[in-house]
Structures are given as C-alpha cells and as structure tokens.
Amino acid sequence: MTSQRTRERMVERLRENRGIRDEKVLGAMSRVPRHLFVEEALAHRAYEDDALPIGLGQTISQPYVVARMIAALREGGRELGRVLEVGSGCGYQAAVLAQLATEVYSIERIQALLDRARRNLLGLKLSNLRLVYGDGNAGLEKVAPFDSIILAAAAPEIPQVLLQQLAINGRMILPLKTPDAGRGTQQLVLIDRTARGFTETRLDAVRFVPLEAGKI
C-alpha cells in the first residue's frame, strides 16, 4: 500500500478522474511518499483522495486539493519561484512544493507539529526547503517578497500583510470564507498581483481548518 506503484495509481486518478493536467505537479506528487506524512495506523489510506487527521486538530489535505492549488499557482506556464507556505502541518505539501520551486519557506504556529514535520522531511533531504516556527498571519517579511504564496488554512478575509509580501507578478491562493461558499466550507481564491494592483479569481469550494493567530 506504500509502494511507488500505489503512488502512481493516485496520480493517475488525479489526471483521469479529477482533471489535473499539469504534468509537473503530477510528477512532483509521484515523487513524494505521502505515507511518510501520516500516522502509521493510517498509512494504508495514504494514497486515497481524502484528507486525514494528523493530530492536534489538524489534517493533511487530500491529494486533489494539494494538486489543484499548486496547479492554479502555475497556471499559464508560470514558475513558482520563491514560495511562502502558511501552515506546514505534517510537511507533505511543502515537500511537493519543494519539487517545483526555487525556494520554499513554510511557516507553522504549532511547535509540536513543526517538530513532526521536520522529522517527516528529514529523509527527503530537500535543500531548498526552510521550516519556520511563527504566526503565518504575519508572513515572513525578512525574506519577502514571494513569487507564490499558498495558505493551508482558511482565512476569514484576505490577509493584507501577505498581499504586501507578494511580489509584483506574484500569485497567492488561499481558502476563504465567502458568501458563495456553503455552510462549513470555504472557497479557493486565486489572487494575482500586477503593477496596477490585485485581481481575484474564485475557484472550487473546499474545507480547511481555520487560520489561527499566535504561536503555541
């Protein structure tokens, strides 16, 4: 259940059944062993298209949502460049991003979860990935601007601080609570920054844990 063949079947389902067409994203997901990022008791479910609990009230996003968000950032043939991920969680999405980006900075507010992510990632030896303990609402001003920003938690409104850390011609994607989203869900919002300002595109309905402030 944790073999490369099982991983390839997951990727094929994303391609054929879920409409993910970015072959670089699919290739990145085929290279990252998702079973290393879930509890051992759930390893047999690692390649199902489901979100799974990782403890501390958090989840690992379903493979489709990871692929969808990263593909949206890359749409139009753009490269991810320098990436900020808000919400490291277990480290899985950061590992996928690191396959595609020049640099990835991933920030997590829960120290115990960050420590777990570090352990999960250790064997992958991703030299372009940095994990940071901090409040994702504040971003990482000292290493901004970022070409791409991705939030792995749902915001009640678009964080203005993160918008200011987005480079000109940069792109940000986040789950946002909007009137268009159903009860208990949010909507993916893609934001492009140009020299003239920001434009928003509304995408799929999703379900994420809320974006919280502070460090614990």
Buried (B, 14 or more C-beta within 10 A) or exposed (E): EBEEEBBBEBBEBBBEEBEBEBEBBBEBBBBBBBBBBBBEEBBEBBBBBBBBEBEEEBBBBBBBBBBBBBBBBBEEEBEBBBBBBBBBBBBBBBBBBBBBBEBBBBBBBBEEBBEBBEEBBEEBEBEBBBBBBBBBBBBBEEBBBBBBBBBBBBBEEBBEEBBEBBBEEBBBBBBBBBEEBEEEBBBBBBBBBEEEEEEEEEBBBBBBBEBBEEBE
